């Protein structure tokens, strides 16, 4: 299995099959040599997913995940942990409401109506300036 979004590669250390192996299974998501350089050596990554999420600040970002998604490191709350770590940057900028997370119990490539509503509400708030509550 590979992973490649908010879960973070360093969090995959307890499952060696997932350590830097994403370019073997989904090369379109990674640069050349990612797996060759970091397979089994994720602690040597210069940055991880939470850093990339934090770089979005001050722009708004919402992360959606399926809690049963085998492509993510969900058993340890990978995407949630990345959002939680990145949130510190948003808080330091005084814009903690610009980062969000929504999750339901489903597999990869699924979006529930609740998740869609949360994402659309987030977009309406930040892209259209509507007074929409994004807390759920």
N, CA, C and O atoms as a GROMACS GRO file, in nm:
protein
  544
    1UNK      N    1   0.083  -0.118   0.000
    1UNK     CA    2   0.000   0.000   0.000
    1UNK      C    3   0.087   0.124   0.000
    1UNK      O    4   0.197   0.125   0.055
    2UNK      N    5   0.037   0.226  -0.061
    2UNK     CA    6   0.107   0.354  -0.060
    2UNK      C    7   0.023   0.456   0.013
    2UNK      O    8  -0.090   0.428   0.054
    3UNK      N    9   0.078   0.572   0.028
    3UNK     CA   10   0.002   0.683   0.082
    3UNK      C   11   0.061   0.809   0.026
    3UNK      O   12   0.177   0.811  -0.016
    4UNK      N   13  -0.018   0.914   0.024
    4UNK     CA   14   0.038   1.032  -0.039
    4UNK      C   15  -0.035   1.161  -0.019
    4UNK      O   16  -0.019   1.253  -0.099
    5UNK      N   17  -0.113   1.172   0.081
    5UNK     CA   18  -0.175   1.302   0.104
    5UNK      C   19  -0.158   1.338   0.250
    5UNK      O   20  -0.047   1.329   0.302
    6UNK      N   21  -0.261   1.378   0.315
    6UNK     CA   22  -0.248   1.430   0.451
    6UNK      C   23  -0.197   1.332   0.557
    6UNK      O   24  -0.151   1.379   0.661
    7UNK      N   25  -0.202   1.201   0.539
    7UNK     CA   26  -0.159   1.115   0.648
    7UNK      C   27  -0.015   1.133   0.691
    7UNK      O   28   0.016   1.122   0.810
    8UNK      N   29   0.072   1.160   0.600
    8UNK     CA   30   0.212   1.176   0.635
    8UNK      C   31   0.289   1.047   0.625
    8UNK      O   32   0.241   0.941   0.666
    9UNK      N   33   0.406   1.055   0.572
    9UNK     CA   34   0.490   0.937   0.555
    9UNK      C   35   0.558   0.895   0.684
    9UNK      O   36   0.576   0.775   0.707
   10UNK      N   37   0.596   0.988   0.766
   10UNK     CA   38   0.663   0.954   0.891
   10UNK      C   39   0.571   0.876   0.982
   10UNK      O   40   0.617   0.792   1.060
   11UNK      N   41   0.442   0.900   0.974
   11UNK     CA   42   0.346   0.828   1.058
   11UNK      C   43   0.328   0.685   1.012
   11UNK      O   44   0.267   0.605   1.083
   12UNK      N   45   0.380   0.650   0.896
   12UNK     CA   46   0.365   0.514   0.842
   12UNK      C   47   0.474   0.421   0.892
   12UNK      O   48   0.481   0.306   0.849
   13UNK      N   49   0.558   0.467   0.982
   13UNK     CA   50   0.675   0.389   1.020
   13UNK      C   51   0.641   0.252   1.080
   13UNK      O   52   0.723   0.161   1.073
   14UNK      N   53   0.523   0.237   1.138
   14UNK     CA   54   0.489   0.108   1.197
   14UNK      C   55   0.449   0.005   1.092
   14UNK      O   56   0.434  -0.113   1.124
   15UNK      N   57   0.432   0.047   0.969
   15UNK     CA   58   0.397  -0.045   0.860
   15UNK      C   59   0.499  -0.027   0.748
   15UNK      O   60   0.484   0.062   0.665
   16UNK      N   61   0.603  -0.112   0.744
   16UNK     CA   62   0.711  -0.091   0.648
   16UNK      C   63   0.666  -0.096   0.503
   16UNK      O   64   0.735  -0.044   0.415
   17UNK      N   65   0.552  -0.159   0.474
   17UNK     CA   66   0.503  -0.162   0.336
   17UNK      C   67   0.466  -0.024   0.288
   17UNK      O   68   0.459   0.000   0.168
   18UNK      N   69   0.443   0.067   0.379
   18UNK     CA   70   0.393   0.199   0.343
   18UNK      C   71   0.500   0.307   0.348
   18UNK      O   72   0.472   0.423   0.318
   19UNK      N   73   0.620   0.273   0.383
   19UNK     CA   74   0.725   0.373   0.402
   19UNK      C   75   0.787   0.416   0.271
   19UNK      O   76   0.873   0.346   0.216
   20UNK      N   77   0.744   0.529   0.221
   20UNK     CA   78   0.804   0.584   0.101
   20UNK      C   79   0.781   0.501  -0.023
   20UNK      O   80   0.856   0.514  -0.120
   21UNK      N   81   0.678   0.417  -0.024
   21UNK     CA   82   0.653   0.327  -0.135
   21UNK      C   83   0.551   0.381  -0.233
   21UNK      O   84   0.516   0.312  -0.329
   22UNK      N   85   0.502   0.498  -0.212
   22UNK     CA   86   0.393   0.552  -0.292
   22UNK      C   87   0.428   0.564  -0.438
   22UNK      O   88   0.340   0.546  -0.523
   23UNK      N   89   0.554   0.593  -0.472
   23UNK     CA   90   0.586   0.611  -0.612
   23UNK      C   91   0.583   0.479  -0.687
   23UNK      O   92   0.571   0.479  -0.810
   24UNK      N   93   0.594   0.366  -0.616
   24UNK     CA   94   0.582   0.236  -0.680
   24UNK      C   95   0.439   0.208  -0.724
   24UNK      O   96   0.417   0.145  -0.828
   25UNK      N   97   0.343   0.255  -0.648
   25UNK     CA   98   0.204   0.222  -0.672
   25UNK      C   99   0.123   0.335  -0.732
   25UNK      O  100   0.020   0.311  -0.796
   26UNK      N  101   0.167   0.456  -0.715
   26UNK     CA  102   0.096   0.572  -0.770
   26UNK      C  103   0.199   0.677  -0.812
   26UNK      O  104   0.206   0.784  -0.752
   27UNK      N  105   0.280   0.646  -0.914
   27UNK     CA  106   0.390   0.737  -0.950
   27UNK      C  107   0.344   0.875  -0.995
   27UNK      O  108   0.422   0.970  -0.989
   28UNK      N  109   0.220   0.887  -1.038
   28UNK     CA  110   0.171   1.017  -1.083
   28UNK      C  111   0.163   1.118  -0.969
   28UNK      O  112   0.152   1.238  -0.994
   29UNK      N  113   0.168   1.072  -0.845
   29UNK     CA  114   0.156   1.162  -0.730
   29UNK      C  115   0.291   1.207  -0.676
   29UNK      O  116   0.297   1.294  -0.589
   30UNK      N  117   0.401   1.149  -0.727
   30UNK     CA  118   0.532   1.174  -0.667
   30UNK      C  119   0.637   1.202  -0.773
   30UNK      O  120   0.622   1.161  -0.888
   31UNK      N  121   0.742   1.270  -0.733
   31UNK     CA  122   0.853   1.296  -0.823
   31UNK      C  123   0.937   1.171  -0.843
   31UNK      O  124   0.927   1.074  -0.768
   32UNK      N  125   1.020   1.175  -0.944
   32UNK     CA  126   1.108   1.062  -0.974
   32UNK      C  127   1.197   1.030  -0.854
   32UNK      O  128   1.255   1.120  -0.793
   33UNK      N  129   1.207   0.904  -0.823
   33UNK     CA  130   1.299   0.860  -0.720
   33UNK      C  131   1.254   0.874  -0.577
   33UNK      O  132   1.332   0.850  -0.485
   34UNK      N  133   1.130   0.914  -0.554
   34UNK     CA  134   1.085   0.931  -0.416
   34UNK      C  135   1.103   0.802  -0.336
   34UNK      O  136   1.162   0.803  -0.228
   35UNK      N  137   1.053   0.693  -0.389
   35UNK     CA  138   1.064   0.565  -0.319
   35UNK      C  139   1.207   0.518  -0.307
   35UNK      O  140   1.247   0.465  -0.203
   36UNK      N  141   1.286   0.538  -0.413
   36UNK     CA  142   1.427   0.496  -0.409
   36UNK      C  143   1.503   0.572  -0.301
   36UNK      O  144   1.595   0.517  -0.240
   37UNK      N  145   1.466   0.695  -0.279
   37UNK     CA  146   1.536   0.778  -0.180
   37UNK      C  147   1.485   0.754  -0.039
   37UNK      O  148   1.564   0.752   0.056
   38UNK      N  149   1.353   0.737  -0.023
   38UNK     CA  150   1.296   0.736   0.111
   38UNK      C  151   1.232   0.605   0.155
   38UNK      O  152   1.184   0.597   0.268
   39UNK      N  153   1.229   0.502   0.071
   39UNK     CA  154   1.169   0.375   0.110
   39UNK      C  155   1.240   0.319   0.233
   39UNK      O  156   1.360   0.294   0.230
   40UNK      N  157   1.165   0.301   0.340
   40UNK     CA  158   1.221   0.252   0.465
   40UNK      C  159   1.301   0.355   0.541
   40UNK      O  160   1.361   0.324   0.645
   41UNK      N  161   1.304   0.478   0.492
   41UNK     CA  162   1.383   0.584   0.556
   41UNK      C  163   1.300   0.712   0.572
   41UNK      O  164   1.350   0.822   0.550
   42UNK      N  165   1.176   0.696   0.609
   42UNK     CA  166   1.088   0.812   0.615
   42UNK      C  167   1.130   0.915   0.719
   42UNK      O  168   1.092   1.031   0.709
   43UNK      N  169   1.207   0.874   0.817
   43UNK     CA  170   1.252   0.972   0.917
   43UNK      C  171   1.353   1.070   0.858
   43UNK      O  172   1.383   1.172   0.920
   44UNK      N  173   1.405   1.042   0.739
   44UNK     CA  174   1.500   1.134   0.676
   44UNK      C  175   1.432   1.234   0.584
   44UNK      O  176   1.499   1.318   0.523
   45UNK      N  177   1.300   1.227   0.572
   45UNK     CA  178   1.228   1.325   0.491
   45UNK      C  179   1.253   1.466   0.544
   45UNK      O  180   1.246   1.487   0.665
   46UNK      N  181   1.281   1.562   0.457
   46UNK     CA  182   1.305   1.698   0.505
   46UNK      C  183   1.178   1.766   0.557
   46UNK      O  184   1.186   1.862   0.633
   47UNK      N  185   1.062   1.717   0.516
   47UNK     CA  186   0.934   1.768   0.562
   47UNK      C  187   0.831   1.659   0.540
   47UNK      O  188   0.858   1.560   0.473
   48UNK      N  189   0.712   1.678   0.598
   48UNK     CA  190   0.608   1.577   0.584
   48UNK      C  191   0.475   1.646   0.555
   48UNK      O  192   0.470   1.768   0.537
   49UNK      N  193   0.369   1.570   0.552
   49UNK     CA  194   0.238   1.620   0.508
   49UNK      C  195   0.190   1.741   0.589
   49UNK      O  196   0.136   1.835   0.531
   50UNK      N  197   0.210   1.740   0.720
   50UNK     CA  198   0.163   1.853   0.800
   50UNK      C  199   0.232   1.983   0.758
   50UNK      O  200   0.173   2.090   0.765
   51UNK      N  201   0.357   1.973   0.714
   51UNK     CA  202   0.429   2.091   0.667
   51UNK      C  203   0.366   2.146   0.540
   51UNK      O  204   0.353   2.267   0.523
   52UNK      N  205   0.326   2.056   0.452
   52UNK     CA  206   0.265   2.098   0.326
   52UNK      C  207   0.128   2.160   0.352
   52UNK      O  208   0.093   2.262   0.292
   53UNK      N  209   0.050   2.100   0.443
   53UNK     CA  210  -0.079   2.157   0.479
   53UNK      C  211  -0.058   2.296   0.538
   53UNK      O  212  -0.133   2.389   0.506
   54UNK      N  213   0.041   2.312   0.624
   54UNK     CA  214   0.068   2.442   0.687
   54UNK      C  215   0.109   2.548   0.585
   54UNK      O  216   0.081   2.666   0.604
   55UNK      N  217   0.175   2.507   0.477
   55UNK     CA  218   0.216   2.603   0.374
   55UNK      C  219   0.099   2.668   0.302
   55UNK      O  220   0.115   2.770   0.236
   56UNK      N  221  -0.018   2.608   0.314
   56UNK     CA  222  -0.137   2.666   0.250
   56UNK      C  223  -0.176   2.798   0.317
   56UNK      O  224  -0.230   2.887   0.253
   57UNK      N  225  -0.147   2.809   0.447
   57UNK     CA  226  -0.181   2.931   0.521
   57UNK      C  227  -0.117   3.053   0.453
   57UNK      O  228  -0.003   3.045   0.407
   58UNK      N  229  -0.189   3.162   0.446
   58UNK     CA  230  -0.314   3.194   0.514
   58UNK      C  231  -0.440   3.157   0.435
   58UNK      O  232  -0.552   3.190   0.475
   59UNK      N  233  -0.422   3.088   0.323
   59UNK     CA  234  -0.540   3.047   0.246
   59UNK      C  235  -0.614   2.936   0.320
   59UNK      O  236  -0.551   2.859   0.393
   60UNK      N  237  -0.745   2.924   0.302
   60UNK     CA  238  -0.820   2.819   0.370
   60UNK      C  239  -0.796   2.682   0.308
   60UNK      O  240  -0.771   2.670   0.188
   61UNK      N  241  -0.805   2.579   0.392
   61UNK     CA  242  -0.792   2.442   0.346
   61UNK      C  243  -0.882   2.353   0.430
   61UNK      O  244  -0.893   2.372   0.552
   62UNK      N  245  -0.945   2.256   0.367
   62UNK     CA  246  -1.022   2.154   0.438
   62UNK      C  247  -0.974   2.018   0.387
   62UNK      O  248  -0.958   1.998   0.267
   63UNK      N  249  -0.952   1.926   0.479
   63UNK     CA  250  -0.906   1.791   0.446
   63UNK      C  251  -1.020   1.695   0.473
   63UNK      O  252  -1.082   1.698   0.579
   64UNK      N  253  -1.048   1.610   0.377
   64UNK     CA  254  -1.153   1.509   0.388
   64UNK      C  255  -1.088   1.373   0.384
   64UNK      O  256  -0.994   1.350   0.307
   65UNK      N  257  -1.137   1.281   0.466
   65UNK     CA  258  -1.082   1.146   0.466
   65UNK      C  259  -1.190   1.043   0.495
   65UNK      O  260  -1.292   1.071   0.556
   66UNK      N  261  -1.162   0.923   0.450
   66UNK     CA  262  -1.243   0.807   0.486
   66UNK      C  263  -1.171   0.733   0.597
   66UNK      O  264  -1.056   0.692   0.580
   67UNK      N  265  -1.236   0.716   0.709
   67UNK     CA  266  -1.170   0.653   0.823
   67UNK      C  267  -1.133   0.507   0.797
   67UNK      O  268  -1.048   0.452   0.868
   68UNK      N  269  -1.195   0.444   0.698
   68UNK     CA  270  -1.161   0.305   0.664
   68UNK      C  271  -1.080   0.298   0.536
   68UNK      O  272  -1.072   0.192   0.474
   69UNK      N  273  -1.020   0.407   0.496
   69UNK     CA  274  -0.944   0.416   0.372
   69UNK      C  275  -0.808   0.348   0.390
   69UNK      O  276  -0.723   0.396   0.464
   70UNK      N  277  -0.789   0.238   0.321
   70UNK     CA  278  -0.663   0.165   0.330
   70UNK      C  279  -0.546   0.235   0.266
   70UNK      O  280  -0.432   0.196   0.288
   71UNK      N  281  -0.572   0.338   0.186
   71UNK     CA  282  -0.464   0.412   0.121
   71UNK      C  283  -0.407   0.520   0.210
   71UNK      O  284  -0.304   0.579   0.177
   72UNK      N  285  -0.470   0.546   0.320
   72UNK     CA  286  -0.421   0.647   0.413
   72UNK      C  287  -0.381   0.580   0.543
   72UNK      O  288  -0.420   0.467   0.570
   73UNK      N  289  -0.306   0.648   0.622
   73UNK     CA  290  -0.261   0.595   0.751
   73UNK      C  291  -0.366   0.629   0.856
   73UNK      O  292  -0.338   0.697   0.955
   74UNK      N  293  -0.487   0.581   0.834
   74UNK     CA  294  -0.598   0.621   0.920
   74UNK      C  295  -0.603   0.550   1.053
   74UNK      O  296  -0.663   0.601   1.148
   75UNK      N  297  -0.542   0.434   1.063
   75UNK     CA  298  -0.556   0.362   1.189
   75UNK      C  299  -0.493   0.440   1.303
   75UNK      O  300  -0.528   0.417   1.419
   76UNK      N  301  -0.401   0.530   1.272
   76UNK     CA  302  -0.343   0.617   1.374
   76UNK      C  303  -0.387   0.762   1.358
   76UNK      O  304  -0.324   0.853   1.412
   77UNK      N  305  -0.494   0.784   1.283
   77UNK     CA  306  -0.544   0.919   1.266
   77UNK      C  307  -0.454   1.008   1.183
   77UNK      O  308  -0.443   1.127   1.209
   78UNK      N  309  -0.390   0.951   1.082
   78UNK     CA  310  -0.292   1.023   1.001
   78UNK      C  311  -0.336   1.158   0.948
   78UNK      O  312  -0.273   1.258   0.981
   79UNK      N  313  -0.442   1.164   0.866
   79UNK     CA  314  -0.484   1.295   0.814
   79UNK      C  315  -0.523   1.392   0.926
   79UNK      O  316  -0.490   1.510   0.920
   80UNK      N  317  -0.593   1.343   1.025
   80UNK     CA  318  -0.633   1.429   1.136
   80UNK      C  319  -0.509   1.484   1.207
   80UNK      O  320  -0.504   1.602   1.242
   81UNK      N  321  -0.409   1.399   1.229
   81UNK     CA  322  -0.287   1.443   1.296
   81UNK      C  323  -0.215   1.550   1.214
   81UNK      O  324  -0.160   1.645   1.271
   82UNK      N  325  -0.215   1.536   1.081
   82UNK     CA  326  -0.150   1.636   0.995
   82UNK      C  327  -0.222   1.770   1.006
   82UNK      O  328  -0.159   1.875   1.014
   83UNK      N  329  -0.355   1.766   1.005
   83UNK     CA  330  -0.433   1.890   1.018
   83UNK      C  331  -0.411   1.951   1.156
   83UNK      O  332  -0.394   2.073   1.168
   84UNK      N  333  -0.410   1.868   1.257
   84UNK     CA  334  -0.392   1.918   1.393
   84UNK      C  335  -0.255   1.985   1.408
   84UNK      O  336  -0.244   2.090   1.470
   85UNK      N  337  -0.151   1.924   1.351
   85UNK     CA  338  -0.017   1.983   1.359
   85UNK      C  339  -0.009   2.112   1.278
   85UNK      O  340   0.051   2.210   1.324
   86UNK      N  341  -0.068   2.114   1.160
   86UNK     CA  342  -0.065   2.234   1.075
   86UNK      C  343  -0.148   2.347   1.135
   86UNK      O  344  -0.122   2.464   1.108
   87UNK      N  345  -0.245   2.312   1.215
   87UNK     CA  346  -0.334   2.412   1.275
   87UNK      C  347  -0.256   2.516   1.357
   87UNK      O  348  -0.299   2.630   1.368
   88UNK      N  349  -0.143   2.475   1.412
   88UNK     CA  350  -0.062   2.569   1.490
   88UNK      C  351  -0.022   2.691   1.408
   88UNK      O  352  -0.017   2.802   1.461
   89UNK      N  353   0.008   2.671   1.281
   89UNK     CA  354   0.045   2.783   1.194
   89UNK      C  355  -0.075   2.875   1.175
   89UNK      O  356  -0.062   2.997   1.182
   90UNK      N  357  -0.191   2.816   1.150
   90UNK     CA  358  -0.312   2.895   1.132
   90UNK      C  359  -0.347   2.972   1.259
   90UNK      O  360  -0.388   3.088   1.253
   91UNK      N  361  -0.330   2.907   1.375
   91UNK     CA  362  -0.355   2.975   1.502
   91UNK      C  363  -0.258   3.090   1.523
   91UNK      O  364  -0.297   3.198   1.569
   92UNK      N  365  -0.132   3.070   1.490
   92UNK     CA  366  -0.031   3.175   1.506
   92UNK      C  367  -0.064   3.297   1.419
   92UNK      O  368  -0.031   3.410   1.455
   93UNK      N  369  -0.130   3.272   1.307
   93UNK     CA  370  -0.171   3.381   1.218
   93UNK      C  371  -0.307   3.440   1.256
   93UNK      O  372  -0.353   3.535   1.193
   94UNK      N  373  -0.371   3.381   1.358
   94UNK     CA  374  -0.502   3.429   1.401
   94UNK      C  375  -0.615   3.390   1.307
   94UNK      O  376  -0.719   3.456   1.304
   95UNK      N  377  -0.596   3.283   1.231
   95UNK     CA  378  -0.696   3.240   1.134
   95UNK      C  379  -0.726   3.090   1.150
   95UNK      O  380  -0.735   3.017   1.051
   96UNK      N  381  -0.742   3.047   1.274
   96UNK     CA  382  -0.764   2.904   1.299
   96UNK      C  383  -0.890   2.850   1.233
   96UNK      O  384  -0.904   2.729   1.216
   97UNK      N  385  -0.982   2.939   1.195
   97UNK     CA  386  -1.103   2.894   1.126
   97UNK      C  387  -1.077   2.868   0.977
   97UNK      O  388  -1.168   2.826   0.906
   98UNK      N  389  -0.955   2.891   0.929
   98UNK     CA  390  -0.922   2.869   0.789
   98UNK      C  391  -0.874   2.727   0.760
   98UNK      O  392  -0.839   2.696   0.646
   99UNK      N  393  -0.873   2.641   0.861
   99UNK     CA  394  -0.832   2.503   0.841
   99UNK      C  395  -0.941   2.412   0.896
   99UNK      O  396  -0.993   2.434   1.005
  100UNK      N  397  -0.976   2.310   0.818
  100UNK     CA  398  -1.083   2.222   0.859
  100UNK      C  399  -1.054   2.077   0.824
  100UNK      O  400  -0.965   2.046   0.746
  101UNK      N  401  -1.131   1.988   0.885
  101UNK     CA  402  -1.116   1.845   0.866
  101UNK      C  403  -1.254   1.783   0.877
  101UNK      O  404  -1.332   1.818   0.965
  102UNK      N  405  -1.285   1.692   0.787
  102UNK     CA  406  -1.412   1.620   0.792
  102UNK      C  407  -1.385   1.475   0.757
  102UNK      O  408  -1.309   1.446   0.664
  103UNK      N  409  -1.448   1.383   0.830
  103UNK     CA  410  -1.424   1.240   0.807
  103UNK      C  411  -1.548   1.159   0.840
  103UNK      O  412  -1.624   1.192   0.930
  104UNK      N  413  -1.565   1.055   0.765
  104UNK     CA  414  -1.671   0.958   0.788
  104UNK      C  415  -1.609   0.819   0.775
  104UNK      O  416  -1.496   0.804   0.727
  105UNK      N  417  -1.682   0.718   0.817
  105UNK     CA  418  -1.632   0.581   0.809
  105UNK      C  419  -1.663   0.522   0.671
  105UNK      O  420  -1.770   0.466   0.649
  106UNK      N  421  -1.567   0.535   0.579
  106UNK     CA  422  -1.581   0.479   0.445
  106UNK      C  423  -1.443   0.458   0.386
  106UNK      O  424  -1.342   0.499   0.444
  107UNK      N  425  -1.438   0.396   0.270
  107UNK     CA  426  -1.311   0.364   0.206
  107UNK      C  427  -1.265   0.476   0.113
  107UNK      O  428  -1.320   0.586   0.114
  108UNK      N  429  -1.164   0.447   0.034
  108UNK     CA  430  -1.101   0.543  -0.056
  108UNK      C  431  -1.196   0.584  -0.169
  108UNK      O  432  -1.270   0.501  -0.223
  109UNK      N  433  -1.192   0.711  -0.204
  109UNK     CA  434  -1.269   0.760  -0.318
  109UNK      C  435  -1.417   0.780  -0.293
  109UNK      O  436  -1.495   0.788  -0.388
  110UNK      N  437  -1.457   0.788  -0.169
  110UNK     CA  438  -1.598   0.805  -0.133
  110UNK      C  439  -1.614   0.939  -0.062
  110UNK      O  440  -1.527   0.983   0.012
  111UNK      N  441  -1.727   1.003  -0.086
  111UNK     CA  442  -1.762   1.125  -0.013
  111UNK      C  443  -1.908   1.114   0.026
  111UNK      O  444  -1.995   1.097  -0.059
  112UNK      N  445  -1.935   1.124   0.155
  112UNK     CA  446  -2.073   1.115   0.203
  112UNK      C  447  -2.142   1.250   0.186
  112UNK      O  448  -2.076   1.352   0.167
  113UNK      N  449  -2.275   1.251   0.191
  113UNK     CA  450  -2.346   1.378   0.184
  113UNK      C  451  -2.304   1.475   0.295
  113UNK      O  452  -2.294   1.596   0.271
  114UNK      N  453  -2.278   1.425   0.414
  114UNK     CA  454  -2.234   1.511   0.525
  114UNK      C  455  -2.100   1.576   0.492
  114UNK      O  456  -2.080   1.695   0.516
  115UNK      N  457  -2.009   1.497   0.436
  115UNK     CA  458  -1.878   1.552   0.398
  115UNK      C  459  -1.893   1.655   0.287
  115UNK      O  460  -1.830   1.761   0.290
  116UNK      N  461  -1.975   1.623   0.189
  116UNK     CA  462  -1.998   1.717   0.078
  116UNK      C  463  -2.055   1.848   0.130
  116UNK      O  464  -2.013   1.956   0.087
  117UNK      N  465  -2.151   1.840   0.222
  117UNK     CA  466  -2.209   1.961   0.280
  117UNK      C  467  -2.103   2.044   0.354
  117UNK      O  468  -2.100   2.166   0.343
  118UNK      N  469  -2.016   1.975   0.428
  118UNK     CA  470  -1.910   2.046   0.502
  118UNK      C  471  -1.814   2.115   0.406
  118UNK      O  472  -1.776   2.230   0.428
  119UNK      N  473  -1.775   2.046   0.301
  119UNK     CA  474  -1.680   2.103   0.204
  119UNK      C  475  -1.744   2.218   0.128
  119UNK      O  476  -1.681   2.321   0.107
  120UNK      N  477  -1.868   2.200   0.087
  120UNK     CA  478  -1.938   2.308   0.016
  120UNK      C  479  -1.958   2.429   0.107
  120UNK      O  480  -1.944   2.543   0.063
  121UNK      N  481  -1.992   2.405   0.234
  121UNK     CA  482  -2.006   2.515   0.329
  121UNK      C  483  -1.875   2.590   0.348
  121UNK      O  484  -1.874   2.713   0.355
  122UNK      N  485  -1.766   2.516   0.355
  122UNK     CA  486  -1.634   2.576   0.368
  122UNK      C  487  -1.603   2.662   0.246
  122UNK      O  488  -1.554   2.774   0.259
  123UNK      N  489  -1.632   2.608   0.128
  123UNK     CA  490  -1.608   2.683   0.003
  123UNK      C  491  -1.696   2.807  -0.005
  123UNK      O  492  -1.649   2.914  -0.044
  124UNK      N  493  -1.824   2.793   0.031
  124UNK     CA  494  -1.914   2.909   0.026
  124UNK      C  495  -1.866   3.018   0.122
  124UNK      O  496  -1.874   3.137   0.091
  125UNK      N  497  -1.818   2.977   0.235
  125UNK     CA  498  -1.770   3.076   0.333
  125UNK      C  499  -1.647   3.150   0.282
  125UNK      O  500  -1.642   3.273   0.288
  126UNK      N  501  -1.550   3.076   0.232
  126UNK     CA  502  -1.422   3.139   0.198
  126UNK      C  503  -1.413   3.186   0.053
  126UNK      O  504  -1.337   3.278   0.023
  127UNK      N  505  -1.488   3.126  -0.036
  127UNK     CA  506  -1.483   3.169  -0.176
  127UNK      C  507  -1.593   3.267  -0.213
  127UNK      O  508  -1.574   3.354  -0.298
  128UNK      N  509  -1.708   3.253  -0.147
  128UNK     CA  510  -1.822   3.339  -0.180
  128UNK      C  511  -1.854   3.439  -0.070
  128UNK      O  512  -1.940   3.525  -0.088
  129UNK      N  513  -1.787   3.428   0.043
  129UNK     CA  514  -1.809   3.522   0.152
  129UNK      C  515  -1.942   3.507   0.223
  129UNK      O  516  -1.989   3.600   0.289
  130UNK      N  517  -2.004   3.389   0.210
  130UNK     CA  518  -2.133   3.366   0.277
  130UNK      C  519  -2.112   3.339   0.425
  130UNK      O  520  -2.008   3.288   0.467
  131UNK      N  521  -2.212   3.374   0.504
  131UNK     CA  522  -2.209   3.351   0.647
  131UNK      C  523  -2.255   3.208   0.672
  131UNK      O  524  -2.372   3.183   0.701
  132UNK      N  525  -2.162   3.116   0.662
  132UNK     CA  526  -2.192   2.974   0.675
  132UNK      C  527  -2.115   2.920   0.794
  132UNK      O  528  -1.996   2.947   0.809
  133UNK      N  529  -2.182   2.843   0.879
  133UNK     CA  530  -2.114   2.779   0.990
  133UNK      C  531  -2.042   2.656   0.938
  133UNK      O  532  -2.103   2.570   0.874
  134UNK      N  533  -1.913   2.648   0.964
  134UNK     CA  534  -1.836   2.534   0.915
  134UNK      C  535  -1.802   2.436   1.026
  134UNK      O  536  -1.737   2.334   1.000
  135UNK      N  537  -1.843   2.464   1.148
  135UNK     CA  538  -1.819   2.370   1.259
  135UNK      C  539  -1.924   2.260   1.255
  135UNK      O  540  -2.042   2.287   1.235
  136UNK      N  541  -1.880   2.137   1.274
  136UNK     CA  542  -1.974   2.025   1.277
  136UNK      C  543  -1.942   1.933   1.390
  136UNK      O  544  -2.010   1.832   1.410
   0.00000   0.00000   0.00000
